[in-house]
Amino acid sequence: MSKVRISISLAPEHAERVRAHAERAGMDVSSYMVNAATRQMAEAEAADEVFSGIDALIAKAETRATGYTPADDATELSEGERREVADAMRLVYGDEAEQNPGQVA
């Protein structure tokens, strides 16, 4: 399998740390960097997958909220809107949202 050369520039102190870690892992610097990069990519992809559902909910809520202005107080919310807020609070805060209604962070 052919390989492609990629060049990176590092501060001297970072380069020394990379060399030391690669040596400790029994790898050359190239293999160490490839291993670190592929691991980072796998972790990012896994996080994307885990949070894709909540990202979709947020995008949907933002789309639906376009044009709305904040209510002066919660009594102006309809029963359906109050349920949606309660559901969102439970999603974010779990059972604590029900124990401390009206409190945010």
Gaussian input, Z-matrix of N, CA and C with variables (Angstrom, degrees):
# hf/3-21g

backbone

0 1
 N
 C     1     B1
 C     2     B2     1     A1
 N     3     B3     2     A2     1     D1
 C     4     B4     3     A3     2     D2
 C     5     B5     4     A4     3     D3
 N     6     B6     5     A5     4     D4
 C     7     B7     6     A6     5     D5
 C     8     B8     7     A7     6     D6
 N     9     B9     8     A8     7     D7
 C    10    B10     9     A9     8     D8
 C    11    B11    10    A10     9     D9
 N    12    B12    11    A11    10    D10
 C    13    B13    12    A12    11    D11
 C    14    B14    13    A13    12    D12
 N    15    B15    14    A14    13    D13
 C    16    B16    15    A15    14    D14
 C    17    B17    16    A16    15    D15
 N    18    B18    17    A17    16    D16
 C    19    B19    18    A18    17    D17
 C    20    B20    19    A19    18    D18
 N    21    B21    20    A20    19    D19
 C    22    B22    21    A21    20    D20
 C    23    B23    22    A22    21    D21
 N    24    B24    23    A23    22    D22
 C    25    B25    24    A24    23    D23
 C    26    B26    25    A25    24    D24
 N    27    B27    26    A26    25    D25
 C    28    B28    27    A27    26    D26
 C    29    B29    28    A28    27    D27
 N    30    B30    29    A29    28    D28
 C    31    B31    30    A30    29    D29
 C    32    B32    31    A31    30    D30
 N    33    B33    32    A32    31    D31
 C    34    B34    33    A33    32    D32
 C    35    B35    34    A34    33    D33
 N    36    B36    35    A35    34    D34
 C    37    B37    36    A36    35    D35
 C    38    B38    37    A37    36    D36
 N    39    B39    38    A38    37    D37
 C    40    B40    39    A39    38    D38
 C    41    B41    40    A40    39    D39
 N    42    B42    41    A41    40    D40
 C    43    B43    42    A42    41    D41
 C    44    B44    43    A43    42    D42
 N    45    B45    44    A44    43    D43
 C    46    B46    45    A45    44    D44
 C    47    B47    46    A46    45    D45
 N    48    B48    47    A47    46    D46
 C    49    B49    48    A48    47    D47
 C    50    B50    49    A49    48    D48
 N    51    B51    50    A50    49    D49
 C    52    B52    51    A51    50    D50
 C    53    B53    52    A52    51    D51
 N    54    B54    53    A53    52    D52
 C    55    B55    54    A54    53    D53
 C    56    B56    55    A55    54    D54
 N    57    B57    56    A56    55    D55
 C    58    B58    57    A57    56    D56
 C    59    B59    58    A58    57    D57
 N    60    B60    59    A59    58    D58
 C    61    B61    60    A60    59    D59
 C    62    B62    61    A61    60    D60
 N    63    B63    62    A62    61    D61
 C    64    B64    63    A63    62    D62
 C    65    B65    64    A64    63    D63
 N    66    B66    65    A65    64    D64
 C    67    B67    66    A66    65    D65
 C    68    B68    67    A67    66    D66
 N    69    B69    68    A68    67    D67
 C    70    B70    69    A69    68    D68
 C    71    B71    70    A70    69    D69
 N    72    B72    71    A71    70    D70
 C    73    B73    72    A72    71    D71
 C    74    B74    73    A73    72    D72
 N    75    B75    74    A74    73    D73
 C    76    B76    75    A75    74    D74
 C    77    B77    76    A76    75    D75
 N    78    B78    77    A77    76    D76
 C    79    B79    78    A78    77    D77
 C    80    B80    79    A79    78    D78
 N    81    B81    80    A80    79    D79
 C    82    B82    81    A81    80    D80
 C    83    B83    82    A82    81    D81
 N    84    B84    83    A83    82    D82
 C    85    B85    84    A84    83    D83
 C    86    B86    85    A85    84    D84
 N    87    B87    86    A86    85    D85
 C    88    B88    87    A87    86    D86
 C    89    B89    88    A88    87    D87
 N    90    B90    89    A89    88    D88
 C    91    B91    90    A90    89    D89
 C    92    B92    91    A91    90    D90
 N    93    B93    92    A92    91    D91
 C    94    B94    93    A93    92    D92
 C    95    B95    94    A94    93    D93
 N    96    B96    95    A95    94    D94
 C    97    B97    96    A96    95    D95
 C    98    B98    97    A97    96    D96
 N    99    B99    98    A98    97    D97
 C   100   B100    99    A99    98    D98
 C   101   B101   100   A100    99    D99
 N   102   B102   101   A101   100   D100
 C   103   B103   102   A102   101   D101
 C   104   B104   103   A103   102   D102
 N   105   B105   104   A104   103   D103
 C   106   B106   105   A105   104   D104
 C   107   B107   106   A106   105   D105
 N   108   B108   107   A107   106   D106
 C   109   B109   108   A108   107   D107
 C   110   B110   109   A109   108   D108
 N   111   B111   110   A110   109   D109
 C   112   B112   111   A111   110   D110
 C   113   B113   112   A112   111   D111
 N   114   B114   113   A113   112   D112
 C   115   B115   114   A114   113   D113
 C   116   B116   115   A115   114   D114
 N   117   B117   116   A116   115   D115
 C   118   B118   117   A117   116   D116
 C   119   B119   118   A118   117   D117
 N   120   B120   119   A119   118   D118
 C   121   B121   120   A120   119   D119
 C   122   B122   121   A121   120   D120
 N   123   B123   122   A122   121   D121
 C   124   B124   123   A123   122   D122
 C   125   B125   124   A124   123   D123
 N   126   B126   125   A125   124   D124
 C   127   B127   126   A126   125   D125
 C   128   B128   127   A127   126   D126
 N   129   B129   128   A128   127   D127
 C   130   B130   129   A129   128   D128
 C   131   B131   130   A130   129   D129
 N   132   B132   131   A131   130   D130
 C   133   B133   132   A132   131   D131
 C   134   B134   133   A133   132   D132
 N   135   B135   134   A134   133   D133
 C   136   B136   135   A135   134   D134
 C   137   B137   136   A136   135   D135
 N   138   B138   137   A137   136   D136
 C   139   B139   138   A138   137   D137
 C   140   B140   139   A139   138   D138
 N   141   B141   140   A140   139   D139
 C   142   B142   141   A141   140   D140
 C   143   B143   142   A142   141   D141
 N   144   B144   143   A143   142   D142
 C   145   B145   144   A144   143   D143
 C   146   B146   145   A145   144   D144
 N   147   B147   146   A146   145   D145
 C   148   B148   147   A147   146   D146
 C   149   B149   148   A148   147   D147
 N   150   B150   149   A149   148   D148
 C   151   B151   150   A150   149   D149
 C   152   B152   151   A151   150   D150
 N   153   B153   152   A152   151   D151
 C   154   B154   153   A153   152   D152
 C   155   B155   154   A154   153   D153
 N   156   B156   155   A155   154   D154
 C   157   B157   156   A156   155   D155
 C   158   B158   157   A157   156   D156
 N   159   B159   158   A158   157   D157
 C   160   B160   159   A159   158   D158
 C   161   B161   160   A160   159   D159
 N   162   B162   161   A161   160   D160
 C   163   B163   162   A162   161   D161
 C   164   B164   163   A163   162   D162
 N   165   B165   164   A164   163   D163
 C   166   B166   165   A165   164   D164
 C   167   B167   166   A166   165   D165
 N   168   B168   167   A167   166   D166
 C   169   B169   168   A168   167   D167
 C   170   B170   169   A169   168   D168
 N   171   B171   170   A170   169   D169
 C   172   B172   171   A171   170   D170
 C   173   B173   172   A172   171   D171
 N   174   B174   173   A173   172   D172
 C   175   B175   174   A174   173   D173
 C   176   B176   175   A175   174   D174
 N   177   B177   176   A176   175   D175
 C   178   B178   177   A177   176   D176
 C   179   B179   178   A178   177   D177
 N   180   B180   179   A179   178   D178
 C   181   B181   180   A180   179   D179
 C   182   B182   181   A181   180   D180
 N   183   B183   182   A182   181   D181
 C   184   B184   183   A183   182   D182
 C   185   B185   184   A184   183   D183
 N   186   B186   185   A185   184   D184
 C   187   B187   186   A186   185   D185
 C   188   B188   187   A187   186   D186
 N   189   B189   188   A188   187   D187
 C   190   B190   189   A189   188   D188
 C   191   B191   190   A190   189   D189
 N   192   B192   191   A191   190   D190
 C   193   B193   192   A192   191   D191
 C   194   B194   193   A193   192   D192
 N   195   B195   194   A194   193   D193
 C   196   B196   195   A195   194   D194
 C   197   B197   196   A196   195   D195
 N   198   B198   197   A197   196   D196
 C   199   B199   198   A198   197   D197
 C   200   B200   199   A199   198   D198
 N   201   B201   200   A200   199   D199
 C   202   B202   201   A201   200   D200
 C   203   B203   202   A202   201   D201
 N   204   B204   203   A203   202   D202
 C   205   B205   204   A204   203   D203
 C   206   B206   205   A205   204   D204
 N   207   B207   206   A206   205   D205
 C   208   B208   207   A207   206   D206
 C   209   B209   208   A208   207   D207
 N   210   B210   209   A209   208   D208
 C   211   B211   210   A210   209   D209
 C   212   B212   211   A211   210   D210
 N   213   B213   212   A212   211   D211
 C   214   B214   213   A213   212   D212
 C   215   B215   214   A214   213   D213
 N   216   B216   215   A215   214   D214
 C   217   B217   216   A216   215   D215
 C   218   B218   217   A217   216   D216
 N   219   B219   218   A218   217   D217
 C   220   B220   219   A219   218   D218
 C   221   B221   220   A220   219   D219
 N   222   B222   221   A221   220   D220
 C   223   B223   222   A222   221   D221
 C   224   B224   223   A223   222   D222
 N   225   B225   224   A224   223   D223
 C   226   B226   225   A225   224   D224
 C   227   B227   226   A226   225   D225
 N   228   B228   227   A227   226   D226
 C   229   B229   228   A228   227   D227
 C   230   B230   229   A229   228   D228
 N   231   B231   230   A230   229   D229
 C   232   B232   231   A231   230   D230
 C   233   B233   232   A232   231   D231
 N   234   B234   233   A233   232   D232
 C   235   B235   234   A234   233   D233
 C   236   B236   235   A235   234   D234
 N   237   B237   236   A236   235   D235
 C   238   B238   237   A237   236   D236
 C   239   B239   238   A238   237   D237
 N   240   B240   239   A239   238   D238
 C   241   B241   240   A240   239   D239
 C   242   B242   241   A241   240   D240
 N   243   B243   242   A242   241   D241
 C   244   B244   243   A243   242   D242
 C   245   B245   244   A244   243   D243
 N   246   B246   245   A245   244   D244
 C   247   B247   246   A246   245   D245
 C   248   B248   247   A247   246   D246
 N   249   B249   248   A248   247   D247
 C   250   B250   249   A249   248   D248
 C   251   B251   250   A250   249   D249
 N   252   B252   251   A251   250   D250
 C   253   B253   252   A252   251   D251
 C   254   B254   253   A253   252   D252
 N   255   B255   254   A254   253   D253
 C   256   B256   255   A255   254   D254
 C   257   B257   256   A256   255   D255
 N   258   B258   257   A257   256   D256
 C   259   B259   258   A258   257   D257
 C   260   B260   259   A259   258   D258
 N   261   B261   260   A260   259   D259
 C   262   B262   261   A261   260   D260
 C   263   B263   262   A262   261   D261
 N   264   B264   263   A263   262   D262
 C   265   B265   264   A264   263   D263
 C   266   B266   265   A265   264   D264
 N   267   B267   266   A266   265   D265
 C   268   B268   267   A267   266   D266
 C   269   B269   268   A268   267   D267
 N   270   B270   269   A269   268   D268
 C   271   B271   270   A270   269   D269
 C   272   B272   271   A271   270   D270
 N   273   B273   272   A272   271   D271
 C   274   B274   273   A273   272   D272
 C   275   B275   274   A274   273   D273
 N   276   B276   275   A275   274   D274
 C   277   B277   276   A276   275   D275
 C   278   B278   277   A277   276   D276
 N   279   B279   278   A278   277   D277
 C   280   B280   279   A279   278   D278
 C   281   B281   280   A280   279   D279
 N   282   B282   281   A281   280   D280
 C   283   B283   282   A282   281   D281
 C   284   B284   283   A283   282   D282
 N   285   B285   284   A284   283   D283
 C   286   B286   285   A285   284   D284
 C   287   B287   286   A286   285   D285
 N   288   B288   287   A287   286   D286
 C   289   B289   288   A288   287   D287
 C   290   B290   289   A289   288   D288
 N   291   B291   290   A290   289   D289
 C   292   B292   291   A291   290   D290
 C   293   B293   292   A292   291   D291
 N   294   B294   293   A293   292   D292
 C   295   B295   294   A294   293   D293
 C   296   B296   295   A295   294   D294
 N   297   B297   296   A296   295   D295
 C   298   B298   297   A297   296   D296
 C   299   B299   298   A298   297   D297
 N   300   B300   299   A299   298   D298
 C   301   B301   300   A300   299   D299
 C   302   B302   301   A301   300   D300
 N   303   B303   302   A302   301   D301
 C   304   B304   303   A303   302   D302
 C   305   B305   304   A304   303   D303
 N   306   B306   305   A305   304   D304
 C   307   B307   306   A306   305   D305
 C   308   B308   307   A307   306   D306
 N   309   B309   308   A308   307   D307
 C   310   B310   309   A309   308   D308
 C   311   B311   310   A310   309   D309
 N   312   B312   311   A311   310   D310
 C   313   B313   312   A312   311   D311
 C   314   B314   313   A313   312   D312

   B1=1.4441
   B2=1.5274
   B3=1.3212
   B4=1.4600
   B5=1.5256
   B6=1.3111
   B7=1.4604
   B8=1.5153
   B9=1.3084
   B10=1.4554
   B11=1.5173
   B12=1.2977
   B13=1.4662
   B14=1.5280
   B15=1.3177
   B16=1.4630
   B17=1.5192
   B18=1.3009
   B19=1.4569
   B20=1.5246
   B21=1.3284
   B22=1.4612
   B23=1.5241
   B24=1.3054
   B25=1.4683
   B26=1.5202
   B27=1.3187
   B28=1.4633
   B29=1.5159
   B30=1.3030
   B31=1.4585
   B32=1.5260
   B33=1.3207
   B34=1.4714
   B35=1.5269
   B36=1.3264
   B37=1.4713
   B38=1.5266
   B39=1.3329
   B40=1.4648
   B41=1.5247
   B42=1.3148
   B43=1.4668
   B44=1.5213
   B45=1.3089
   B46=1.4697
   B47=1.5224
   B48=1.3077
   B49=1.4682
   B50=1.5167
   B51=1.3374
   B52=1.4651
   B53=1.5223
   B54=1.3251
   B55=1.4739
   B56=1.5259
   B57=1.3343
   B58=1.4679
   B59=1.5264
   B60=1.3140
   B61=1.4683
   B62=1.5234
   B63=1.3180
   B64=1.4644
   B65=1.5207
   B66=1.3161
   B67=1.4678
   B68=1.5222
   B69=1.3209
   B70=1.4615
   B71=1.5251
   B72=1.3327
   B73=1.4609
   B74=1.5240
   B75=1.3439
   B76=1.4586
   B77=1.5194
   B78=1.3210
   B79=1.4607
   B80=1.5221
   B81=1.3398
   B82=1.4610
   B83=1.5283
   B84=1.3293
   B85=1.4592
   B86=1.5308
   B87=1.3269
   B88=1.4694
   B89=1.5222
   B90=1.3217
   B91=1.4686
   B92=1.5226
   B93=1.3232
   B94=1.4604
   B95=1.5281
   B96=1.3244
   B97=1.4629
   B98=1.5313
   B99=1.3361
   B100=1.4647
   B101=1.5240
   B102=1.3340
   B103=1.4593
   B104=1.5264
   B105=1.3310
   B106=1.4652
   B107=1.5259
   B108=1.3222
   B109=1.4676
   B110=1.5243
   B111=1.3297
   B112=1.4659
   B113=1.5252
   B114=1.3247
   B115=1.4679
   B116=1.5283
   B117=1.3262
   B118=1.4664
   B119=1.5230
   B120=1.3299
   B121=1.4673
   B122=1.5248
   B123=1.3313
   B124=1.4682
   B125=1.5249
   B126=1.3403
   B127=1.4664
   B128=1.5270
   B129=1.3303
   B130=1.4667
   B131=1.5272
   B132=1.3254
   B133=1.4647
   B134=1.5228
   B135=1.3407
   B136=1.4644
   B137=1.5292
   B138=1.3307
   B139=1.4685
   B140=1.5212
   B141=1.3274
   B142=1.4693
   B143=1.5224
   B144=1.3267
   B145=1.4632
   B146=1.5282
   B147=1.3289
   B148=1.4635
   B149=1.5269
   B150=1.3296
   B151=1.4577
   B152=1.5208
   B153=1.3263
   B154=1.4635
   B155=1.5277
   B156=1.3163
   B157=1.4618
   B158=1.5150
   B159=1.3212
   B160=1.4677
   B161=1.5192
   B162=1.3441
   B163=1.4657
   B164=1.5245
   B165=1.3285
   B166=1.4681
   B167=1.5251
   B168=1.3415
   B169=1.4687
   B170=1.5257
   B171=1.3248
   B172=1.4649
   B173=1.5242
   B174=1.3294
   B175=1.4658
   B176=1.5259
   B177=1.3339
   B178=1.4681
   B179=1.5269
   B180=1.3305
   B181=1.4662
   B182=1.5220
   B183=1.3288
   B184=1.4626
   B185=1.5220
   B186=1.3275
   B187=1.4628
   B188=1.5223
   B189=1.3219
   B190=1.4650
   B191=1.5244
   B192=1.3321
   B193=1.4601
   B194=1.5228
   B195=1.3072
   B196=1.4586
   B197=1.5242
   B198=1.3188
   B199=1.4564
   B200=1.5169
   B201=1.3223
   B202=1.4621
   B203=1.5254
   B204=1.3020
   B205=1.4613
   B206=1.5180
   B207=1.3161
   B208=1.4693
   B209=1.5263
   B210=1.3175
   B211=1.4665
   B212=1.5207
   B213=1.3236
   B214=1.4605
   B215=1.5241
   B216=1.3153
   B217=1.4606
   B218=1.5261
   B219=1.3152
   B220=1.4682
   B221=1.5206
   B222=1.3224
   B223=1.4652
   B224=1.5213
   B225=1.3353
   B226=1.4543
   B227=1.5259
   B228=1.3284
   B229=1.4597
   B230=1.5229
   B231=1.3232
   B232=1.4636
   B233=1.5240
   B234=1.3072
   B235=1.4719
   B236=1.5271
   B237=1.3227
   B238=1.4638
   B239=1.5182
   B240=1.3404
   B241=1.4661
   B242=1.5227
   B243=1.3424
   B244=1.4693
   B245=1.5262
   B246=1.3527
   B247=1.4690
   B248=1.5258
   B249=1.3405
   B250=1.4642
   B251=1.5216
   B252=1.3331
   B253=1.4661
   B254=1.5239
   B255=1.3305
   B256=1.4650
   B257=1.5241
   B258=1.3341
   B259=1.4705
   B260=1.5223
   B261=1.3232
   B262=1.4662
   B263=1.5212
   B264=1.3263
   B265=1.4696
   B266=1.5254
   B267=1.3412
   B268=1.4657
   B269=1.5208
   B270=1.3280
   B271=1.4590
   B272=1.5244
   B273=1.3232
   B274=1.4621
   B275=1.5189
   B276=1.3421
   B277=1.4597
   B278=1.5202
   B279=1.3190
   B280=1.4565
   B281=1.5155
   B282=1.3218
   B283=1.4625
   B284=1.5225
   B285=1.3418
   B286=1.4631
   B287=1.5230
   B288=1.3320
   B289=1.4668
   B290=1.5196
   B291=1.3253
   B292=1.4631
   B293=1.5235
   B294=1.3370
   B295=1.4554
   B296=1.5236
   B297=1.3364
   B298=1.4617
   B299=1.5259
   B300=1.3335
   B301=1.4641
   B302=1.5263
   B303=1.3200
   B304=1.4545
   B305=1.5056
   B306=1.3158
   B307=1.4586
   B308=1.5183
   B309=1.2989
   B310=1.4591
   B311=1.5071
   B312=1.3327
   B313=1.4718
   B314=1.4817
   A1=108.75
   A2=116.25
   A3=119.30
   A4=109.76
   A5=114.77
   A6=120.65
   A7=109.31
   A8=115.71
   A9=122.89
   A10=107.65
   A11=116.68
   A12=120.94
   A13=108.70
   A14=115.69
   A15=122.60
   A16=106.45
   A17=116.28
   A18=120.97
   A19=109.22
   A20=116.73
   A21=120.97
   A22=108.38
   A23=115.96
   A24=121.56
   A25=108.06
   A26=115.56
   A27=121.33
   A28=110.02
   A29=115.43
   A30=119.99
   A31=107.01
   A32=118.01
   A33=120.28
   A34=113.99
   A35=116.96
   A36=118.86
   A37=111.68
   A38=117.39
   A39=119.77
   A40=110.62
   A41=116.27
   A42=120.04
   A43=110.35
   A44=116.85
   A45=120.19
   A46=111.35
   A47=116.64
   A48=119.67
   A49=110.86
   A50=117.25
   A51=120.90
   A52=109.61
   A53=117.12
   A54=120.51
   A55=110.89
   A56=116.31
   A57=120.37
   A58=111.09
   A59=117.01
   A60=120.05
   A61=111.09
   A62=116.78
   A63=120.06
   A64=110.18
   A65=115.96
   A66=120.07
   A67=110.43
   A68=116.32
   A69=120.25
   A70=111.07
   A71=117.35
   A72=121.72
   A73=112.06
   A74=117.04
   A75=120.58
   A76=112.71
   A77=116.67
   A78=121.51
   A79=109.94
   A80=115.07
   A81=117.75
   A82=107.26
   A83=116.46
   A84=120.88
   A85=111.66
   A86=117.77
   A87=120.27
   A88=111.06
   A89=116.46
   A90=120.07
   A91=111.09
   A92=115.64
   A93=120.22
   A94=110.88
   A95=116.83
   A96=120.85
   A97=111.33
   A98=117.29
   A99=120.37
   A100=109.60
   A101=116.21
   A102=120.45
   A103=110.79
   A104=116.79
   A105=120.75
   A106=111.19
   A107=116.85
   A108=120.41
   A109=111.27
   A110=117.64
   A111=119.30
   A112=110.73
   A113=116.80
   A114=119.57
   A115=110.23
   A116=116.64
   A117=120.53
   A118=110.93
   A119=117.07
   A120=120.50
   A121=110.76
   A122=117.24
   A123=120.80
   A124=110.58
   A125=116.96
   A126=120.28
   A127=111.12
   A128=117.21
   A129=121.00
   A130=110.66
   A131=116.82
   A132=120.54
   A133=111.15
   A134=116.84
   A135=120.42
   A136=110.36
   A137=117.01
   A138=120.37
   A139=110.60
   A140=116.69
   A141=120.10
   A142=110.44
   A143=116.02
   A144=120.32
   A145=111.13
   A146=116.33
   A147=120.79
   A148=110.92
   A149=116.74
   A150=120.52
   A151=113.92
   A152=118.40
   A153=119.95
   A154=111.67
   A155=117.58
   A156=120.86
   A157=112.11
   A158=116.75
   A159=119.83
   A160=110.29
   A161=117.34
   A162=119.85
   A163=110.63
   A164=116.70
   A165=120.84
   A166=110.71
   A167=117.15
   A168=120.42
   A169=111.29
   A170=116.00
   A171=120.23
   A172=110.24
   A173=116.90
   A174=120.71
   A175=110.67
   A176=116.28
   A177=120.45
   A178=110.52
   A179=116.19
   A180=120.24
   A181=111.00
   A182=116.66
   A183=119.60
   A184=111.03
   A185=116.73
   A186=120.59
   A187=110.36
   A188=116.20
   A189=120.54
   A190=111.68
   A191=117.34
   A192=121.22
   A193=113.04
   A194=117.91
   A195=120.44
   A196=109.72
   A197=115.71
   A198=120.03
   A199=114.78
   A200=117.78
   A201=119.75
   A202=109.47
   A203=115.55
   A204=120.41
   A205=107.22
   A206=117.54
   A207=119.31
   A208=111.34
   A209=115.84
   A210=121.17
   A211=108.33
   A212=116.64
   A213=119.91
   A214=111.32
   A215=116.88
   A216=120.33
   A217=109.14
   A218=115.15
   A219=121.12
   A220=112.99
   A221=118.36
   A222=119.22
   A223=111.50
   A224=117.57
   A225=120.71
   A226=112.36
   A227=117.23
   A228=120.55
   A229=109.97
   A230=115.54
   A231=119.78
   A232=108.33
   A233=116.32
   A234=119.99
   A235=110.43
   A236=117.51
   A237=121.30
   A238=111.92
   A239=116.76
   A240=120.49
   A241=110.81
   A242=117.02
   A243=120.03
   A244=110.95
   A245=116.50
   A246=120.18
   A247=110.44
   A248=116.64
   A249=119.85
   A250=111.08
   A251=117.00
   A252=120.94
   A253=109.79
   A254=117.07
   A255=120.77
   A256=110.69
   A257=117.34
   A258=120.75
   A259=110.85
   A260=116.66
   A261=120.60
   A262=110.67
   A263=116.99
   A264=120.42
   A265=110.62
   A266=117.27
   A267=119.81
   A268=110.66
   A269=116.82
   A270=120.98
   A271=110.47
   A272=116.20
   A273=120.71
   A274=112.14
   A275=117.03
   A276=120.67
   A277=114.61
   A278=118.46
   A279=121.03
   A280=110.72
   A281=115.79
   A282=120.90
   A283=112.82
   A284=117.48
   A285=120.37
   A286=111.52
   A287=118.13
   A288=121.45
   A289=110.69
   A290=117.48
   A291=120.82
   A292=111.36
   A293=117.56
   A294=120.97
   A295=111.90
   A296=116.84
   A297=121.51
   A298=110.52
   A299=118.23
   A300=119.37
   A301=110.87
   A302=114.98
   A303=120.10
   A304=114.54
   A305=118.04
   A306=120.34
   A307=109.29
   A308=115.19
   A309=120.77
   A310=107.85
   A311=115.20
   A312=123.92
   A313=111.05
   D1=129.10
   D2=-179.49
   D3=-75.86
   D4=156.38
   D5=-179.01
   D6=-121.91
   D7=154.96
   D8=177.78
   D9=-112.27
   D10=134.99
   D11=178.92
   D12=-86.79
   D13=130.94
   D14=173.74
   D15=-122.99
   D16=132.04
   D17=-178.85
   D18=-105.46
   D19=137.67
   D20=175.30
   D21=-127.62
   D22=155.11
   D23=177.07
   D24=-115.16
   D25=133.68
   D26=-178.43
   D27=-129.44
   D28=152.73
   D29=169.47
   D30=-65.18
   D31=146.81
   D32=-177.33
   D33=-52.28
   D34=-40.35
   D35=-178.72
   D36=-67.61
   D37=-33.83
   D38=176.43
   D39=-70.79
   D40=-39.71
   D41=179.09
   D42=-60.86
   D43=-42.24
   D44=179.22
   D45=-64.81
   D46=-40.71
   D47=178.00
   D48=-63.83
   D49=-42.59
   D50=178.96
   D51=-61.77
   D52=-47.21
   D53=179.32
   D54=-58.53
   D55=-44.96
   D56=-178.48
   D57=-63.81
   D58=-43.23
   D59=179.77
   D60=-67.64
   D61=-39.66
   D62=178.29
   D63=-62.42
   D64=-44.86
   D65=179.68
   D66=-62.18
   D67=-44.22
   D68=179.91
   D69=-62.44
   D70=-32.16
   D71=178.87
   D72=-83.44
   D73=-3.37
   D74=-179.61
   D75=73.45
   D76=30.57
   D77=-177.39
   D78=-125.53
   D79=157.61
   D80=169.24
   D81=-79.76
   D82=165.24
   D83=-175.12
   D84=-60.13
   D85=-41.59
   D86=-179.60
   D87=-60.58
   D88=-48.56
   D89=179.94
   D90=-62.67
   D91=-40.08
   D92=179.67
   D93=-62.62
   D94=-45.44
   D95=-179.37
   D96=-66.06
   D97=-40.03
   D98=177.34
   D99=-63.14
   D100=-44.29
   D101=178.71
   D102=-60.20
   D103=-46.16
   D104=-179.07
   D105=-64.28
   D106=-42.37
   D107=-178.56
   D108=-67.53
   D109=-43.71
   D110=-179.01
   D111=-67.86
   D112=-34.75
   D113=176.03
   D114=-64.75
   D115=-44.81
   D116=178.88
   D117=-61.24
   D118=-41.57
   D119=179.04
   D120=-64.07
   D121=-41.72
   D122=179.39
   D123=-63.73
   D124=-41.36
   D125=178.72
   D126=-64.90
   D127=-41.28
   D128=179.30
   D129=-65.62
   D130=-41.81
   D131=178.85
   D132=-65.15
   D133=-38.82
   D134=178.00
   D135=-65.18
   D136=-41.88
   D137=177.98
   D138=-64.06
   D139=-41.32
   D140=177.05
   D141=-57.93
   D142=-42.72
   D143=-179.12
   D144=-66.46
   D145=-43.37
   D146=-179.18
   D147=-62.71
   D148=-41.09
   D149=-174.54
   D150=-94.82
   D151=2.51
   D152=-177.23
   D153=-61.85
   D154=-35.98
   D155=179.13
   D156=-64.43
   D157=-47.89
   D158=-179.98
   D159=-68.92
   D160=-35.30
   D161=176.42
   D162=-61.13
   D163=-39.90
   D164=178.49
   D165=-66.25
   D166=-41.00
   D167=177.68
   D168=-62.66
   D169=-42.03
   D170=179.30
   D171=-64.02
   D172=-45.51
   D173=179.45
   D174=-60.45
   D175=-41.83
   D176=179.23
   D177=-64.44
   D178=-43.80
   D179=179.83
   D180=-64.48
   D181=-40.67
   D182=179.27
   D183=-64.88
   D184=-38.65
   D185=178.21
   D186=-64.74
   D187=-44.67
   D188=-179.34
   D189=-67.56
   D190=-28.93
   D191=-175.28
   D192=-83.16
   D193=-8.92
   D194=-178.92
   D195=-56.27
   D196=126.41
   D197=178.43
   D198=92.60
   D199=-13.25
   D200=177.91
   D201=-79.21
   D202=147.21
   D203=171.97
   D204=-110.22
   D205=153.42
   D206=-178.89
   D207=-62.44
   D208=141.83
   D209=175.77
   D210=-74.25
   D211=149.59
   D212=178.34
   D213=-66.50
   D214=-36.11
   D215=174.07
   D216=-155.89
   D217=168.75
   D218=-173.16
   D219=-66.26
   D220=-18.78
   D221=-179.39
   D222=-68.84
   D223=-16.58
   D224=178.19
   D225=-80.88
   D226=-7.14
   D227=-179.96
   D228=-80.01
   D229=144.25
   D230=174.12
   D231=-74.37
   D232=167.22
   D233=178.46
   D234=-59.74
   D235=-42.07
   D236=178.32
   D237=-62.35
   D238=-40.63
   D239=178.11
   D240=-65.96
   D241=-39.79
   D242=177.67
   D243=-61.92
   D244=-39.70
   D245=177.92
   D246=-64.08
   D247=-41.94
   D248=179.17
   D249=-62.51
   D250=-41.59
   D251=177.89
   D252=-64.05
   D253=-44.77
   D254=179.39
   D255=-61.70
   D256=-41.55
   D257=177.93
   D258=-62.66
   D259=-42.82
   D260=179.60
   D261=-65.02
   D262=-40.95
   D263=179.22
   D264=-64.24
   D265=-40.41
   D266=177.64
   D267=-65.34
   D268=-37.71
   D269=179.00
   D270=-61.69
   D271=-42.04
   D272=-177.52
   D273=-81.37
   D274=-46.48
   D275=-171.90
   D276=-104.81
   D277=-3.31
   D278=-178.94
   D279=68.15
   D280=-149.07
   D281=-177.07
   D282=-65.58
   D283=-21.19
   D284=179.75
   D285=-60.70
   D286=-28.48
   D287=-179.65
   D288=-62.00
   D289=-34.40
   D290=-179.95
   D291=-79.42
   D292=-28.53
   D293=-178.65
   D294=-75.18
   D295=-27.40
   D296=-177.21
   D297=-128.06
   D298=62.76
   D299=-177.20
   D300=-60.33
   D301=140.47
   D302=178.34
   D303=86.89
   D304=-12.28
   D305=179.16
   D306=-95.67
   D307=132.76
   D308=177.12
   D309=-118.92
   D310=130.31
   D311=178.89
   D312=30.39

